[in-house]
Amino acid sequence: MIRKIIKSKTDPDGRYGRDIVDPVERARSYHYLKWKDHGILRKYWTNFGEVAPGVYRSNHPSPERLRAYKDRGIKGILNLRGEGLHAPYLFEVESCAELGLELISIDLQARKPPPIDSLNQLFDAFDRIPRPFVMHCRSGADRAGLGSALYVLDQGGSVAQARRELSLRYLHLRFTKTGVQDHMLDLYEARNAQNPISIRDWVRHEYDPAVLAESFANKMILPV
């Protein structure tokens, strides 16, 4: 039974990250999942979309939606919110174990350049996760968008095709700080135009999160 209290910006008192086994703590954690994590909004709004045959994206699925995914034949869940003692992840682990869904978790952030290690883990997940699978973040707009865009590129799709995964269709706003993801595609597109290089090789040998962050910051500076 998990007893450690985890504090975060959204839960400074650590009230909802203890465990989901004790009935009292489980109720508190479910309250967090439903209200603080905006689960109530995701009950009917799923932000679901097909990336490729057998590959889908969505916002964070509830235990009920995971059961529906299982009934539809989904075999794997790719969680882009990372692991941790927080209610959304704990309920997801529990549900996936009960349903026999393979869960792979990778930590990406919506407003920061993805670390190289995280991207390599993502490509590795693409290779080994059973299909069909669903990848998700919290809202399904940004991290799921980046994951989907990288999947398209990894499968040989064009940058133009990949950009469709980072769009208003999924409530992604490129003119905000989440535009750093679009700028990552900009840099890859410019490099690829010079001499074709696969997205995996670019990430492994040339991609630099610090360079991306600096370049994006300069781009965001508006003229006086």
C-alpha positions as CSV (number, residue, x, y, z in Angstrom):
1,M,0.0,0.0,0.0
2,I,1.4,3.4,-1.0
3,R,1.6,5.8,1.9
4,K,4.1,8.4,0.8
5,I,2.7,11.9,0.4
6,I,3.7,13.6,-2.8
7,K,3.4,17.4,-3.1
8,S,3.1,19.3,-6.3
9,K,2.1,22.8,-7.6
10,T,-1.5,21.7,-8.1
11,D,-1.6,19.8,-4.9
12,P,0.7,21.6,-2.4
13,D,-0.6,19.7,0.6
14,G,-0.2,16.3,-1.0
15,R,-3.7,15.4,-0.1
16,Y,-4.6,13.4,-3.3
17,G,-1.4,11.5,-4.0
18,R,-1.2,9.0,-1.2
19,D,-2.7,5.7,-2.3
20,I,-5.9,4.4,-3.9
21,V,-6.2,1.3,-1.7
22,D,-7.3,2.8,1.6
23,P,-11.0,3.7,1.1
24,V,-10.7,7.2,2.5
25,E,-7.6,8.0,0.4
26,R,-9.1,6.4,-2.6
27,A,-12.1,8.7,-2.4
28,R,-9.8,11.7,-2.1
29,S,-7.8,10.6,-5.0
30,Y,-10.8,10.0,-7.1
31,H,-12.1,13.5,-6.2
32,Y,-8.7,14.9,-7.4
33,L,-8.9,12.9,-10.7
34,K,-12.5,14.1,-11.3
35,W,-12.2,17.8,-10.3
36,K,-8.6,19.0,-9.9
37,D,-7.3,17.0,-12.9
38,H,-10.4,18.0,-15.0
39,G,-11.6,14.4,-15.3
40,I,-15.2,15.7,-15.3
41,L,-14.5,17.6,-18.6
42,R,-13.1,14.5,-20.2
43,K,-16.1,12.4,-19.5
44,Y,-17.7,13.4,-22.9
45,W,-14.8,15.3,-24.5
46,T,-12.2,12.7,-25.4
47,N,-10.1,14.6,-27.9
48,F,-9.8,11.2,-29.7
49,G,-8.3,10.9,-33.1
50,E,-6.6,8.4,-35.4
51,V,-2.9,9.0,-36.1
52,A,-2.4,5.9,-38.3
53,P,-4.0,2.5,-38.6
54,G,-3.9,1.0,-35.2
55,V,-2.5,4.1,-33.5
56,Y,-4.7,6.6,-31.7
57,R,-4.5,9.6,-29.5
58,S,-6.7,11.1,-26.8
59,N,-6.8,13.0,-23.5
60,H,-6.3,11.2,-20.2
61,P,-8.7,8.2,-20.3
62,S,-10.8,7.5,-17.2
63,P,-11.0,3.9,-15.9
64,E,-14.4,3.7,-17.6
65,R,-12.9,4.8,-20.9
66,L,-10.0,2.4,-20.6
67,R,-12.6,-0.4,-20.3
68,A,-14.2,0.9,-23.5
69,Y,-10.9,1.0,-25.2
70,K,-10.3,-2.7,-24.2
71,D,-13.7,-3.6,-25.6
72,R,-12.7,-1.9,-28.9
73,G,-9.6,-4.1,-29.1
74,I,-7.0,-1.7,-27.8
75,K,-4.0,-3.5,-26.4
76,G,-1.6,-0.8,-25.3
77,I,-1.6,2.6,-23.6
78,L,1.2,5.1,-24.0
79,N,1.0,7.6,-21.2
80,L,3.0,10.8,-21.9
81,R,2.5,12.3,-18.4
82,G,5.1,10.2,-16.8
83,E,5.0,8.1,-13.6
84,G,4.5,9.2,-10.1
85,L,2.4,8.9,-6.9
86,H,-0.5,11.0,-8.3
87,A,-4.1,10.0,-8.7
88,P,-4.4,10.0,-12.5
89,Y,-1.4,7.7,-12.8
90,L,-2.4,5.4,-9.9
91,F,-5.9,4.8,-11.3
92,E,-4.4,4.2,-14.8
93,V,-2.0,1.6,-13.5
94,E,-4.8,-0.1,-11.6
95,S,-7.1,-0.2,-14.6
96,C,-4.5,-1.3,-17.1
97,A,-3.5,-4.1,-14.8
98,E,-7.1,-5.3,-14.3
99,L,-7.8,-5.1,-18.1
100,G,-4.6,-6.6,-19.3
101,L,-3.6,-3.5,-21.2
102,E,0.2,-2.9,-21.5
103,L,1.0,0.5,-20.1
104,I,4.2,2.4,-21.0
105,S,4.8,5.8,-19.4
106,I,7.2,8.5,-20.7
107,D,7.6,12.0,-19.1
108,L,7.1,14.8,-21.6
109,Q,6.3,18.5,-20.9
110,A,4.0,20.7,-22.9
111,R,6.0,23.9,-22.6
112,K,9.6,22.7,-22.6
113,P,11.8,21.1,-25.2
114,P,11.7,17.3,-24.7
115,P,14.9,15.8,-23.4
116,I,16.8,13.5,-25.7
117,D,16.4,10.5,-23.3
118,S,12.6,11.0,-23.3
119,L,12.5,11.1,-27.1
120,N,14.6,7.9,-27.4
121,Q,12.3,6.2,-24.9
122,L,9.3,7.4,-27.1
123,F,10.8,5.8,-30.2
124,D,11.5,2.6,-28.3
125,A,7.9,2.6,-27.1
126,F,6.8,2.9,-30.7
127,D,8.7,-0.2,-31.5
128,R,7.5,-2.4,-28.7
129,I,4.1,-1.4,-27.6
130,P,1.4,-3.8,-28.8
131,R,-1.0,-2.5,-31.4
132,P,-3.6,-1.1,-31.6
133,F,-2.6,1.5,-28.9
134,V,-3.6,4.9,-27.6
135,M,-1.2,7.6,-26.6
136,H,-2.4,10.3,-24.3
137,C,-1.4,13.3,-22.1
138,R,-3.8,15.3,-19.9
139,S,-5.8,17.2,-22.5
140,G,-4.7,15.4,-25.6
141,A,-3.6,18.7,-27.2
142,D,0.2,19.2,-26.7
143,R,2.2,16.2,-25.5
144,A,-0.1,13.8,-27.3
145,G,0.2,16.1,-30.3
146,L,4.0,16.0,-30.3
147,G,4.0,12.2,-29.8
148,S,1.7,11.8,-32.7
149,A,3.7,14.1,-34.9
150,L,6.9,12.2,-34.1
151,Y,5.1,8.9,-34.9
152,V,4.1,10.3,-38.3
153,L,7.7,11.3,-39.0
154,D,9.1,8.1,-37.7
155,Q,6.8,6.2,-40.1
156,G,8.1,8.2,-43.1
157,G,5.5,10.9,-43.2
158,S,6.2,14.4,-44.2
159,V,6.6,17.4,-41.8
160,A,3.4,18.8,-43.3
161,Q,1.5,15.6,-42.3
162,A,3.1,15.7,-38.8
163,R,2.0,19.3,-38.3
164,R,-1.7,18.2,-38.6
165,E,-1.2,16.5,-35.2
166,L,-0.3,19.9,-33.6
167,S,-3.4,21.8,-34.6
168,L,-6.5,23.6,-33.4
169,R,-8.4,20.4,-34.2
170,Y,-6.9,19.1,-30.9
171,L,-6.9,22.6,-29.2
172,H,-3.1,23.0,-29.6
173,L,-2.1,26.7,-29.7
174,R,1.2,27.2,-31.4
175,F,1.3,30.9,-30.5
176,T,1.7,30.1,-26.8
177,K,4.6,28.5,-25.0
178,T,3.4,25.1,-26.3
179,G,4.6,26.4,-29.7
180,V,8.0,25.1,-28.7
181,Q,6.8,21.7,-30.1
182,D,5.9,23.3,-33.5
183,H,9.3,25.0,-33.4
184,M,11.0,21.6,-33.0
185,L,9.4,20.6,-36.3
186,D,10.6,23.8,-37.8
187,L,14.2,23.1,-36.9
188,Y,13.9,19.5,-38.2
189,E,12.3,20.6,-41.4
190,A,15.1,23.1,-42.1
191,R,17.8,20.6,-41.4
192,N,16.1,17.9,-43.4
193,A,15.8,20.3,-46.4
194,Q,19.6,20.6,-46.4
195,N,20.2,16.8,-46.5
196,P,17.5,14.2,-45.7
197,I,17.9,12.7,-42.2
198,S,15.5,10.5,-40.3
199,I,13.8,11.9,-37.2
200,R,15.5,9.3,-35.0
201,D,19.0,10.1,-36.3
202,W,18.4,13.8,-36.0
203,V,17.3,13.3,-32.4
204,R,20.2,11.0,-31.6
205,H,23.0,12.9,-33.2
206,E,22.0,16.6,-33.8
207,Y,19.0,17.6,-31.7
208,D,19.9,19.9,-28.7
209,P,17.1,20.9,-26.3
210,A,19.1,24.0,-25.2
211,V,19.4,25.2,-28.8
212,L,15.7,24.6,-29.4
213,A,14.8,26.5,-26.2
214,E,17.0,29.5,-27.1
215,S,15.8,29.6,-30.7
216,F,12.2,29.4,-29.6
217,A,12.7,32.2,-27.0
218,N,14.2,34.4,-29.7
219,K,11.3,33.7,-32.0
220,M,8.8,34.6,-29.3
221,I,10.3,38.1,-28.8
222,L,8.0,40.5,-30.5
223,P,9.3,43.7,-32.2
224,V,8.7,46.9,-30.2
